[in-house]
Amino acid sequence: MDIARYERRVFAYLIDVLLCLGCAFLTWSFIPWMRAFPLAAQIVVLEVMMGLYYMLFGGILLKWSNGYTLGGALLRTKVVHMDDRDITYRDAFIRSVCLSIIPWVLVNAIYMLIVHTERTICDKITDTIVIDRRNWK
């Protein structure tokens, strides 16, 4: 089992976030009264909607696909338990909540860089690891 490198995890996460941001922007564009707010408030609302989409779609997709998100599937990274159990709804929910809150993502990234590890704080909480599936058949 090869642990996914930091860069692959970041790019997979960015793909997921950009997709959720696109969904949030589409939702925002269908709410005409949102444009009456100041620009800073609109940006905050877009970020909150993106986080909600990530929590919803990220958690559901992570459980239903047994460890893949869309970005993870494109870059061939998969979330697995350390003892090869299936991802539970609890694990999927905790991971999606942790990764939908941008300040928490920054804390995880800084932690990974400082400690020189390939596991985030949320990986340790859920006893999971992100593996690289490029070499698997």
C-alpha positions in Angstrom: 0.0 0.0 0.0 1.6 3.2 -1.2 0.7 6.4 0.8 -0.4 9.2 -1.5 2.0 12.1 -1.6 1.0 15.5 -0.3 0.8 17.1 -3.8 -1.6 14.5 -5.1 -3.8 15.0 -2.1 -3.8 18.7 -2.5 -4.7 18.5 -6.2 -7.5 16.0 -5.6 -8.8 18.3 -2.9 -8.6 21.3 -5.2 -10.6 19.5 -7.9 -13.3 18.6 -5.3 -13.4 22.2 -4.0 -13.6 23.7 -7.5 -16.5 21.4 -8.4 -18.3 22.4 -5.2 -17.5 26.0 -5.7 -19.0 25.8 -9.2 -22.2 24.2 -7.7 -22.3 27.0 -5.1 -21.9 29.6 -7.8 -24.7 28.1 -9.8 -26.9 28.1 -6.7 -26.0 31.7 -5.9 -26.8 32.8 -9.5 -30.3 31.6 -9.1 -30.9 33.6 -6.0 -31.4 37.2 -7.3 -31.7 39.0 -3.9 -28.1 37.8 -3.1 -26.7 40.4 -5.4 -28.0 43.2 -3.1 -25.5 42.3 -0.4 -22.0 43.8 -0.4 -19.3 41.9 -2.2 -17.6 40.6 1.0 -20.9 39.1 2.2 -21.4 37.5 -1.2 -18.0 35.9 -1.0 -18.7 34.6 2.5 -22.0 33.1 1.4 -20.3 31.4 -1.6 -17.7 29.9 0.7 -20.3 28.6 3.1 -22.4 27.2 0.3 -19.2 25.5 -1.1 -18.6 24.0 2.3 -22.1 22.7 2.6 -21.8 21.1 -0.9 -18.5 19.6 0.0 -20.0 18.2 3.3 -23.0 16.8 1.4 -21.4 15.4 -1.8 -17.9 14.6 -0.3 -19.3 12.6 2.5 -21.9 10.7 0.5 -19.5 10.0 -2.4 -16.8 8.9 0.0 -19.0 6.3 1.5 -20.9 5.2 -1.6 -17.7 4.8 -3.6 -15.9 3.2 -0.7 -13.1 5.8 -0.4 -13.1 7.9 -3.5 -14.1 11.5 -4.1 -14.3 12.8 -7.6 -10.9 14.4 -7.4 -9.5 11.3 -5.8 -10.8 9.1 -8.5 -9.3 11.4 -11.2 -5.9 11.4 -9.5 -6.2 7.8 -8.4 -6.1 8.3 -4.6 -8.3 6.4 -2.2 -9.2 6.8 1.5 -8.9 3.5 3.3 -8.8 2.3 6.9 -5.5 1.2 8.3 -6.9 -2.3 8.8 -8.6 -2.5 5.4 -12.2 -2.1 6.8 -14.7 -0.2 4.6 -15.2 3.5 5.2 -18.1 4.0 7.6 -20.6 6.8 7.5 -19.0 8.3 10.6 -15.6 8.4 9.0 -17.0 9.9 5.8 -18.9 12.5 7.8 -15.9 13.5 9.9 -13.6 13.8 6.9 -16.1 15.8 4.9 -16.8 18.2 7.7 -13.1 18.7 8.4 -12.3 19.3 4.8 -15.2 21.6 4.2 -14.0 24.2 6.7 -11.2 26.2 5.0 -9.3 27.3 8.2 -9.2 23.6 9.3 -7.8 22.6 6.0 -5.0 25.1 6.4 -4.3 23.8 9.9 -4.1 20.2 8.4 -1.8 21.4 5.6 0.5 23.2 8.0 0.5 20.2 10.4 1.5 17.9 7.5 4.3 20.2 6.5 5.7 20.7 10.0 5.5 17.1 11.1 6.6 15.7 7.7 3.8 13.2 7.6 1.4 12.2 4.9 -1.5 11.9 7.3 -3.7 14.8 8.4 -5.2 15.3 11.8 -8.6 14.1 10.5 -6.8 11.0 9.1 -5.6 10.3 12.7 -9.1 10.9 14.1 -10.8 8.5 11.7 -7.8 6.0 11.6 -7.7 6.3 7.8 -5.0 6.8 5.3 -5.0 8.1 1.7 -3.3 5.7 -0.7 -2.0 6.1 -4.2 -3.8 3.7 -6.6 -1.6 4.4 -9.7 0.4 1.3 -9.3 -2.6 -1.0 -8.6 -4.1 -3.1 -11.3 
